[in-house]
Amino acid sequence: MRKILMACSFVTLAAMAAPAAATDLCGGMLMPAAQLKTVSRGVGHGHSGLDLMAPYGSPIRAALGGTVIFSGTYFAYGSMIDIRHDNGMVTRYGHLSKFAPGIRPGAAVETGELIGHIGTSGRASGAHLHFEVRVEGKTLDPKPYLGLAACPWVSSPPGRPIVEEARASDSAPIRRDVRPK
C-alpha cells in the first residue's frame, strides 16, 4: 500500500508542475512566424514571451486553432491578437503591422490560419512578433510548446509527451509515450 501511495504522490507532483492544459501540448504548436532568429530568451528577465524576428509584413499564423478574444491596440504590445484555445490556454501575438481580414473578437481560427503580419507597432525596436502562451492568467515560456526546448514538466524530448502512471506492484511509475506514431 505504501508503494502505491508513493507512486501516486510522484505522479501527482509531476502533474502539478504545469497546469493540466499546458502539459498536453509539449511541442504541439505551430511556429507562428517563419522567423529568421529568436531575439529574446523567452519568459523572465522582465520579459513575458518570445520575440521572433522576421521581415516587416511577413505572415503570422495561429499557433493553434481557437477563438479570437481580442484584436486591437494594447499598450506596449501595439497591435495585438489574443486567441483562446479549447483547453483554456491563450496565445498572444504582439507588434503586428496589420490584422488579416476577418480577425476580430469571436472569430474562429484554425491552426496555421493567417491572422496578421509582422510589424513594429507598440514598443518594438525592430520588426518582430512577440509571442506568449498564457494559462490561468500566468505567462508560460512558449519554447516547449513550439518544440524549441524540452518540456520542464516531463523528462522527454520536445514533441514527445509522456504520461506517468502508477502501478500497484512497484513504487516506480510506468512511463509511456502517448504521441500517435
Buried (B, 14 or more C-beta within 10 A) or exposed (E): EEBBEBBBEBBEEBBEEBBEBBBEBBBBBBBBBEBEEBBBEBBEEEBBBBBBBBEEEBBBBBBBBBBBEBBEEBEEBBBBBBBBBEBEBBBBBBBBBBBBEEBEEEBEBEBBBBBBBBBBBBEBEEBBBBBBBBBEEEBBBBBBBBBBBBBEBBEBEBBBBBBBEBEEEEBEBEEEEEEEE
